[in-house]
Amino acid sequence: MNDTRRPTPLLVLDVVGLTPKLLDHMPQLKALAAAGSQAALSTVLPAVTCAAQSTFLTGTLPAEHGIVANGWYFRELGDVLLWRQHNGLVSGDKIWDAARRVHPGYTVANICWWYAMGADTDITVTPRPVYYADGRKEPDCYTRPPALHDELTEKFGAFPLFHFWGPGADIVSSQWIADATRHIMRTRHPDLTLCYLPHLDYDLQRYGPDDPRSHRAAAELDTVIGPLLKDARQEGRTVVALSEYGITRVSRSVDINRALRRAGLLEVHTQDGMEYLDPMASRAFAVADHQLAHVYVRRPEDLEFTREVLQDLPGVDEILGDEGKKANGLDHPRSGELVAVADRDAWFTYYYWLDDARAPDFAQLVEIHRKPGYDPAELFMDPHDPYVRLRAATAVARKKLGMRYRLAVVPLDAAPVRGSHGRLPASDEEGPIVLCSTPRAVSGRTAATDVKSLLLRLAGLERDGSAAGIRVPMK
């Protein structure tokens, strides 16, 4: 039966990397929690953006919605692809589907949550560079409706892509997203507004969660969030702020693909003196994603040998087979035959070459779509190159002149990285949290799979479980 009453409007802030410790440096968010409610958030494995967000929006684990990491090996294509954008990759009933069954016409704005393109939302804003035919890449975004693109660009400038990721990543991107969110709430009045704020992802990975620079980043983001909270109060919006994971300190990297190569399991092919991973020919290789790696093993007879190679590798905590994947909600066809989990103080590189002189040219670029794994070294300029800033300035000058350029500044040494995530947190203090402006809305612990039901209940759309198919007790 349809509910004719207007739902309570919601603002959902995905404050990446937010933990109880960091909340102490964010007085405005802390005040929101004090006046409302706060709970620990049980995240998913892997505790990474795409998997966690998909769980929030579907109420299911990666085994069901299919987002087993930020990227995986597409067996049907023979290629590793990360950071795809099509919502069709996410299976299951999304929150907007459930809401519209109760309240037809329920409107949703997605500002920079992942898998935004192709989603059945009313308003969409997501990073989308311009890829020119001559190889240049320029900052831009994709919007629906299309006219919103020029409206936001005229008001706030082009989407600051090079502040969203890379060595220049900083508060500028989160400020742009927050400004766009405020504008959309004021002019479109969506019932549900999803806003992604990535700022804590940067310095926490660069310096670790306990570094003063990371604490300063938390305070900076809190300042940006303040006007969003004020607007929400004025509009009568319920605010939910949550995080996908907590970032913990790491001191070592694990070259999982190099171990597989030395064991004769991983193969490369060479072009112009550069080595490229050959996933179709490899007996086994890993798609590294922070502290988790999906290990794809082509032949069943190589499974045990691959496990033996990895379980003795320093920095590897656990190797999940079929039973382990099932126990952790990762038993999906997109997952690797094995899943490696790093030690608490370690993380996985994607590196597969054994000699830096034979590394592919994209290895020193910010190139998230060409690398067969996640590379946090993209947050740094190469500390071993005395001319790195000069070369970066030259590349930027060429870009401004409309010329082709290569910003080859990323180090091939993973040592500078001091923070990571992906494995399940060891304690609530290191894990994600959920805050709500409504008193007693959350308490104790909330599961990531319950976020969808929580939001529907706060909107007034789930009194008897009719929206999501489960009964949620009212408090």
C-alpha positions in Angstrom: 0.0 0.0 0.0 1.4 3.4 -1.0 2.1 6.0 1.7 0.8 9.4 0.6 2.6 11.4 3.4 5.9 13.1 2.4 8.8 11.1 3.7 11.2 12.6 6.2 14.0 14.0 4.0 17.5 12.6 4.7 21.1 13.7 4.2 23.5 10.8 4.3 27.2 11.7 4.5 29.8 9.1 3.7 32.7 10.5 5.7 35.4 8.2 4.5 37.7 6.9 7.2 35.8 8.3 10.2 36.5 6.5 13.5 35.7 7.4 17.1 39.3 8.7 17.6 39.0 11.1 14.7 35.6 12.3 15.9 37.4 14.0 18.8 38.9 16.4 16.2 35.6 17.1 14.5 33.5 19.2 17.0 30.5 19.7 14.7 30.1 16.0 13.9 30.7 15.2 17.5 27.9 17.6 18.5 25.6 15.9 16.1 26.3 12.6 17.7 25.9 14.0 21.2 22.5 15.5 20.4 21.4 12.4 18.4 22.9 9.0 18.6 26.1 7.0 17.7 27.0 3.4 17.1 29.9 1.3 16.0 29.4 0.1 12.4 30.3 -3.5 11.5 31.7 -3.3 8.0 32.2 -5.9 5.3 35.2 -7.8 4.0 36.8 -6.2 2.1 36.4 -3.0 3.9 36.8 -0.8 0.8 34.6 1.8 -0.8 32.8 0.0 -3.5 32.0 -3.1 -1.5 30.9 -1.1 1.6 28.8 1.4 -0.3 27.0 -1.4 -2.2 26.2 -3.1 1.0 24.8 0.1 2.5 22.5 0.6 -0.5 21.3 -3.0 -1.0 21.4 -4.4 2.5 23.3 -7.4 1.3 26.9 -8.8 1.4 29.3 -8.9 -1.5 28.3 -12.5 -2.1 24.9 -11.2 -3.2 25.5 -7.8 -4.7 28.6 -8.9 -6.4 31.0 -6.0 -5.6 33.8 -8.1 -4.2 36.3 -5.2 -4.1 37.0 -1.9 -5.9 37.8 -4.0 -8.9 38.4 -7.6 -10.0 39.4 -9.9 -12.8 36.7 -9.9 -15.5 37.1 -13.5 -16.6 34.9 -12.9 -19.6 37.2 -10.1 -20.8 40.5 -11.5 -19.7 41.3 -8.1 -18.0 41.6 -6.6 -14.6 39.4 -3.5 -14.2 39.1 -1.2 -11.2 36.8 1.7 -10.5 34.1 0.9 -13.0 31.1 3.3 -12.8 28.1 1.4 -14.1 25.4 0.7 -11.5 24.4 -2.4 -13.5 27.4 -4.2 -11.9 25.6 -4.0 -8.5 22.9 -6.7 -8.1 20.0 -6.5 -5.7 17.3 -4.2 -4.5 18.6 -0.7 -4.0 17.3 1.6 -1.3 15.5 3.8 -3.9 13.7 0.7 -5.3 12.5 -0.2 -1.8 11.4 3.4 -1.0 9.4 3.8 -4.2 7.4 0.7 -3.5 6.1 2.5 -0.5 6.2 6.1 -1.8 6.1 6.4 -5.6 7.9 9.5 -6.7 10.6 9.2 -4.0 13.5 11.3 -5.2 17.2 10.5 -4.7 20.3 12.6 -5.4 23.7 10.8 -5.5 26.6 13.1 -5.2 29.8 11.1 -5.8 28.8 7.7 -4.2 30.2 5.0 -6.4 28.5 3.1 -9.2 26.4 6.2 -9.8 26.2 6.0 -13.6 23.2 4.2 -14.9 21.5 4.1 -11.5 17.8 4.8 -11.3 18.4 8.0 -9.2 16.9 11.4 -10.1 20.0 13.4 -9.7 23.6 12.2 -10.3 27.0 13.8 -10.0 30.1 11.7 -10.3 33.7 12.3 -11.3 34.2 11.7 -15.1 37.3 13.1 -16.8 37.3 14.2 -20.4 39.5 11.8 -22.3 40.6 13.6 -25.5 41.6 11.7 -28.6 45.2 13.0 -28.4 45.6 11.3 -25.0 45.0 14.3 -22.7 42.9 13.9 -19.6 41.0 16.9 -18.2 39.0 17.3 -15.0 35.2 17.1 -15.4 32.1 15.3 -14.0 29.1 13.4 -15.3 25.6 14.6 -14.3 22.0 13.7 -14.6 20.1 15.7 -15.7 22.7 16.8 -18.2 21.9 20.5 -17.7 23.2 20.2 -14.1 26.7 19.9 -15.4 26.9 23.5 -16.7 25.0 24.8 -13.7 27.5 23.3 -11.2 30.5 24.2 -13.3 29.5 27.8 -13.7 28.8 28.1 -10.0 31.7 26.1 -8.5 34.2 25.6 -11.4 35.1 22.3 -13.0 35.1 19.3 -10.8 38.6 19.3 -9.2 39.7 15.9 -10.3 43.4 16.4 -9.5 42.4 17.3 -5.9 40.1 14.2 -5.7 43.0 11.7 -6.2 46.7 11.8 -6.8 49.6 13.8 -5.2 47.5 16.9 -5.1 44.5 15.3 -3.4 43.3 17.6 -0.6 40.3 19.4 0.9 39.4 21.2 -2.4 37.5 18.1 -3.8 35.5 17.6 -0.6 34.6 21.3 -0.6 33.4 21.2 -4.2 31.3 18.1 -3.4 29.8 19.7 -0.3 29.0 22.9 -2.2 27.3 20.9 -5.0 25.3 19.0 -2.4 24.1 22.1 -0.7 23.1 23.6 -4.0 21.2 20.5 -5.1 19.4 20.3 -1.7 18.4 24.0 -2.0 17.2 23.9 -5.6 15.9 20.3 -6.1 14.9 19.2 -2.6 15.5 15.4 -3.0 14.0 13.1 -0.4 17.3 11.3 -0.1 20.7 13.0 -0.6 23.8 10.9 -0.7 27.0 12.8 -0.3 30.6 11.3 -0.5 33.3 13.2 1.3 36.8 11.6 0.7 39.1 14.0 2.4 40.2 11.7 5.3 41.3 9.1 2.8 44.3 11.1 1.8 46.5 12.1 4.8 45.5 9.0 6.7 47.0 6.9 4.0 50.0 9.2 3.6 50.9 9.6 7.2 48.8 7.2 9.3 45.8 7.8 11.5 47.7 9.1 14.6 49.8 11.8 12.7 49.0 15.4 13.6 48.5 16.1 9.8 45.7 13.5 9.8 44.1 15.1 12.8 44.3 18.5 11.0 42.6 16.9 8.0 39.8 15.8 10.2 39.3 19.3 11.5 39.4 20.7 8.0 36.7 18.3 6.9 34.6 19.2 9.9 34.7 22.8 8.8 33.4 21.8 5.4 30.7 19.7 6.9 29.4 22.4 9.1 27.3 24.3 6.5 25.8 21.0 5.3 24.6 20.3 8.8 23.2 23.8 9.1 21.3 23.5 5.8 19.9 20.1 6.9 18.6 21.5 10.1 16.9 24.4 8.4 15.3 22.1 5.9 14.2 19.6 8.5 16.4 16.9 7.2 17.5 13.9 9.3 21.3 13.5 9.0 23.2 10.2 9.0 27.0 10.3 8.9 28.8 7.0 8.4 32.1 5.6 7.3 33.0 2.6 5.2 36.1 1.6 7.2 38.8 2.9 9.6 42.3 3.4 8.3 45.0 1.8 10.5 48.7 2.4 10.6 50.9 0.1 8.4 54.6 -0.2 8.2 55.2 -2.7 5.4 54.0 -3.7 2.0 53.6 -7.2 0.6 54.6 -7.8 -3.0 52.1 -10.6 -3.6 52.4 -10.7 -7.4 56.2 -10.8 -7.3 56.0 -13.9 -5.0 53.7 -15.5 -7.5 56.0 -14.6 -10.4 59.1 -16.0 -8.6 57.1 -19.2 -8.1 56.5 -19.5 -11.8 52.8 -18.9 -11.5 52.5 -15.3 -12.9 53.4 -14.4 -16.5 54.2 -11.2 -18.2 54.5 -10.1 -21.8 57.0 -7.4 -23.0 56.5 -4.4 -25.3 59.0 -1.7 -25.9 61.1 -3.0 -23.0 58.2 -2.7 -20.5 56.5 -5.7 -18.8 52.8 -6.1 -18.6 50.8 -8.5 -16.5 49.4 -11.3 -18.7 46.4 -12.5 -16.7 45.1 -14.8 -19.4 48.3 -16.7 -19.6 49.1 -16.7 -15.8 48.5 -19.8 -13.8 47.9 -17.5 -10.8 48.0 -13.8 -10.1 46.5 -11.4 -7.5 44.3 -8.3 -7.8 45.6 -6.3 -4.8 43.2 -3.9 -3.1 44.6 -2.4 0.0 44.8 -5.2 2.7 42.9 -7.8 0.6 43.9 -9.5 -2.6 41.8 -11.7 -4.8 44.0 -14.5 -6.2 42.8 -16.0 -9.5 44.1 -19.5 -10.1 43.5 -20.7 -13.7 43.7 -24.5 -13.1 42.4 -26.4 -10.1 45.7 -28.5 -9.9 47.6 -25.2 -9.1 45.4 -24.3 -6.2 47.3 -26.0 -3.4 50.7 -24.9 -4.7 49.4 -21.3 -4.9 48.2 -21.5 -1.4 51.6 -22.8 -0.2 53.4 -20.0 -1.9 51.2 -17.3 -0.3 50.8 -18.7 3.2 54.5 -18.5 3.9 54.8 -15.0 2.5 55.7 -12.5 5.3 52.8 -10.0 5.8 50.0 -12.5 4.8 47.7 -13.2 7.7 45.1 -15.5 6.2 44.3 -17.3 3.0 40.6 -17.8 2.4 39.4 -20.8 0.3 35.8 -21.7 -0.5 34.8 -22.1 3.2 36.5 -18.9 4.3 34.9 -16.9 1.5 31.5 -18.2 2.4 32.0 -17.4 6.0 32.9 -13.8 5.1 30.2 -13.2 2.5 32.6 -13.3 -0.4 31.6 -16.4 -2.2 30.7 -14.8 -5.5 31.9 -15.8 -9.0 33.8 -12.6 -9.3 36.0 -13.4 -6.3 39.4 -15.1 -6.7 39.7 -18.8 -6.1 41.7 -17.7 -3.1 41.5 -14.5 -1.1 44.6 -13.2 0.8 44.2 -11.0 3.8 47.2 -9.0 5.0 48.6 -8.7 8.5 47.2 -5.8 10.5 50.4 -3.7 9.8 50.7 -4.7 6.2 49.1 -4.1 2.8 49.4 -5.5 -0.7 51.0 -3.9 -3.7 50.0 -4.7 -7.3 53.7 -4.7 -8.4 54.6 -7.7 -10.6 57.9 -6.6 -12.3 61.2 -7.7 -10.7 63.3 -4.9 -12.2 62.1 -1.2 -12.0 63.8 -0.6 -15.3 61.1 -2.8 -16.9 58.1 -1.3 -15.1 55.3 -0.1 -17.4 55.2 3.6 -18.1 51.8 3.8 -16.3 53.4 2.7 -13.0 54.7 6.3 -12.4 51.4 7.9 -13.4 48.1 8.5 -11.6 46.4 5.8 -13.7 43.7 4.1 -11.8 42.2 2.4 -14.8 45.3 0.8 -16.2 47.0 -0.6 -13.1 45.9 -4.2 -12.3 45.5 -3.3 -8.6 45.2 -0.4 -6.2 48.2 1.9 -5.9 48.3 4.3 -2.8 51.7 5.5 -4.0 49.8 7.7 -6.3 49.2 10.0 -3.3 53.0 10.8 -3.4 55.6 12.5 -5.6 58.7 10.4 -5.9 61.0 11.3 -3.0 64.0 9.8 -4.8 63.7 12.1 -7.8 65.3 15.5 -7.1 63.6 17.0 -10.2 60.2 15.6 -9.6 58.5 19.0 -8.9 60.2 20.6 -11.8 59.0 17.9 -14.1 55.5 18.1 -12.6 55.5 21.9 -13.2 56.6 21.4 -16.8 53.8 18.8 -17.4 51.2 21.2 -15.9 52.4 24.0 -18.1 52.0 21.8 -21.2 48.5 20.8 -20.0 47.5 24.5 -19.7 48.7 25.1 -23.3 46.5 22.3 -24.5 49.5 20.0 -25.3 49.9 16.4 -24.5 51.7 15.7 -21.2 52.8 12.9 -18.8 52.8 13.6 -15.1 55.2 10.8 -14.3 55.8 11.6 -10.6 54.6 8.5 -8.7 57.3 6.6 -6.8 57.9 2.9 -7.6 58.7 2.4 -3.9 55.7 1.7 -1.6 57.6 2.6 1.6 56.0 6.1 2.1 52.5 4.6 2.7 51.6 4.8 6.4 47.9 3.9 6.5 45.7 1.3 4.9 42.4 -0.6 5.3 40.5 -3.6 3.9 40.7 -6.2 6.6 38.1 -6.3 9.4 39.0 -3.9 12.3 40.6 -5.3 15.4 38.5 -3.0 17.6 35.6 -0.5 17.5 38.1 2.3 18.1 39.8 1.5 14.8 36.6 0.7 12.9 33.9 2.8 11.2 31.0 4.4 12.9 27.5 5.7 12.2 26.0 8.9 13.6 22.4 10.1 13.4 20.8 13.4 14.3 17.8 11.5 15.8 18.2 10.4 19.4 18.2 6.6 20.0 18.1 5.9 16.3 21.3 3.8 16.6 23.1 2.4 19.6 25.7 -0.2 20.4 26.5 -1.7 17.0 24.9 -1.4 13.6 25.7 -3.9 10.8 26.5 -2.5 7.3 23.7 -4.7 6.0 21.2 -2.8 8.3 22.0 0.7 7.0 19.4 0.4 4.2 16.7 -0.5 6.7 17.9 2.2 9.1 17.5 4.9 6.3 14.1 3.6 5.3 12.9 3.7 8.9 14.3 7.2 9.4 12.5 8.3 6.3 9.2 6.9 7.6 9.0 4.3 4.9 9.5 1.0 6.9 7.1 0.5 9.7 6.3 -3.1 9.1 9.2 -4.2 6.9 7.2 -3.6 3.7 10.0 -1.7 2.0 12.9 -4.0 2.5 11.2 -7.2 3.2 12.3 -7.5 6.8 10.8 -6.4 10.1 12.6 -3.6 11.9 11.5 -2.8 15.4 10.6 0.8 16.0 12.4 2.5 18.9 
